């Protein structure tokens, strides 16, 4: 009887452990891909900043008119 209980526990816990391990590996891979995307994006923006491009600071969004010319070295004043 004890042997039967141990076999049932093993039959349930082994597939469960395998499933948990696969899900953990999938989450780990997704996180690595997310971090790689962030690094690529940061490198691209840094390169733009080095070139003097405003997009390196504000990305796809233009600088708000209220802060243009307020000491940010790359921001052009309106009308310039």
C-alpha positions as CSV (number, residue, x, y, z in Angstrom):
1,X,0.0,0.0,0.0
2,X,2.8,2.4,0.9
3,X,4.6,1.6,-2.4
4,X,1.4,2.3,-4.3
5,X,1.1,5.8,-2.6
6,X,4.7,6.5,-3.4
7,X,4.3,5.5,-7.0
8,X,1.2,7.8,-7.3
9,X,3.1,10.7,-5.8
10,X,6.0,10.1,-8.2
11,X,3.6,9.8,-11.1
12,X,2.1,13.2,-10.3
13,X,5.1,15.2,-9.1
14,X,7.6,14.3,-11.9
15,X,5.5,15.7,-14.8
16,X,4.6,18.7,-12.6
17,X,8.3,19.3,-12.0
18,X,9.1,19.1,-15.7
19,X,6.3,21.5,-16.5
20,X,7.5,24.0,-13.9
21,X,11.0,23.7,-15.2
22,X,9.9,24.4,-18.8
23,X,7.8,27.4,-17.8
24,X,10.7,28.8,-15.8
25,X,13.0,28.4,-18.8
26,X,10.5,30.1,-21.1
27,X,10.1,33.0,-18.6
28,X,13.9,33.3,-18.4
29,X,14.3,33.3,-22.2
30,X,11.6,36.0,-22.5
31,X,13.3,38.2,-20.0
32,X,16.7,37.8,-21.8
33,X,15.0,38.9,-25.0
34,X,13.4,41.9,-23.3
35,X,16.7,43.0,-21.9
36,X,18.4,42.5,-25.3
37,X,15.8,44.8,-26.9
38,X,16.3,47.4,-24.2
39,X,20.1,47.3,-24.7
40,X,19.8,47.7,-28.5
41,X,17.4,50.6,-28.0
42,X,19.6,52.3,-25.5
43,X,22.7,51.8,-27.8
44,X,20.7,53.4,-30.7
45,X,19.7,56.4,-28.6
46,X,23.2,56.8,-27.3
47,X,24.5,56.8,-30.8
48,X,22.0,59.4,-31.8
49,X,23.0,61.6,-28.8
50,X,26.6,61.3,-29.9
51,X,25.6,62.5,-33.4
52,X,23.8,65.5,-31.8
53,X,20.3,64.2,-32.8
54,X,17.4,65.3,-30.6
55,X,15.8,61.9,-31.2
56,X,18.5,60.4,-29.0
57,X,17.0,62.3,-26.0
58,X,13.3,62.3,-26.8
59,X,13.1,59.2,-29.0
60,X,10.2,59.3,-31.4
61,X,8.6,62.3,-29.6
62,X,9.7,65.9,-30.3
63,X,10.8,68.1,-27.4
64,X,8.0,69.9,-25.7
65,X,7.8,73.6,-26.8
66,X,7.7,74.6,-23.1
67,X,11.3,73.4,-22.5
68,X,13.0,74.4,-25.8
69,X,16.0,76.5,-25.1
70,X,16.1,75.9,-21.4
71,X,19.7,74.8,-21.2
72,X,19.4,71.4,-23.0
73,X,22.3,71.6,-25.4
74,X,20.6,69.9,-28.3
75,X,17.2,71.5,-28.2
76,X,16.7,74.2,-30.8
77,X,14.6,77.2,-29.9
78,X,11.3,77.5,-31.9
79,X,11.8,79.5,-35.0
80,X,15.5,78.6,-35.2
